[in-house]
Structure formats: C-alpha cells, structure tokens
Amino acid sequence: MVHQHNLLVITINGGGLFIDTVYLLLFLIYSARKQRIKVLLILLDEIVFAGVLSALCCSIAIVGNIMMYAAPLSVMKLVIMTKSVEYIPFLNTRFRYHRNWKSKRSQLVKKKLVEERRSA
C-alpha cells in the first residue's frame, strides 16, 4: 500500500532510475554514432512529450480550479439580487466548507486537551 513516508517505494524507484541512467550512459558511450544519435533523438522526443503533457495537465487543472470557485460566485449575484438563499446548492456548500469546519473543530479539541493537561 502506498502512503506518505513510504521509504520502500522511493528506494525501489530511485534504484531503478539509477540503473536505467547507468545503462543509458554506457550505451551512449560504447554505441556507434548512428545509434547514439537515434537514442538521443528518442530521448529528446520523450522530454518534449513529457513537457507538453505536463503543460496540458496543468492547464486542465487551472481551468477546473477556476470553475470550482467561479460557479458559486456566479450564484452569489443571483442571491444578492433576489435576497434569497434558495439558489445556493446545498451539497456544494456543504462539501466545500466541511474541511474548514473539521480543521477548526480539531483545533478546538487540541486547545481543550492542552488546557486540561495544564490544569492537571
């Protein structure tokens, strides 16, 4: 199971990266010029593809983030104009602010525990 602070996964992936890098360097050192150029072009293609894919994924994430915060704001105009909260989607509001409420509650519980320990 992969979770935070999983040293085994990091070690295995780091070792694989090291072995692959050594293999590639040895191949580039001892291969013929034509093969070396071919491998370097493939490596360059992979780097360009990874960059384009990364930019595309980041752009999609940015658009999704903007939509997530713009949708409730567009409803707020209607709420202010009608002076009624019936247009606010309950589930959207509930799940969006549940995390903040949960963290504030945990802070209050921690504060209470610290005060109890000090008084004991």
Secondary structure by P-SEA (a helix, b strand, c coil): ccccccaaaaaaaaaaaaaaaaaaaaaaacccaaaaaaaaaaaaaaaaaaaaaaaaaaaaaaaaaaaaaaaaaaaaaaaaaacccccccaaaaaaaaaaaaaaaaaaaaaaaaaaaaaac
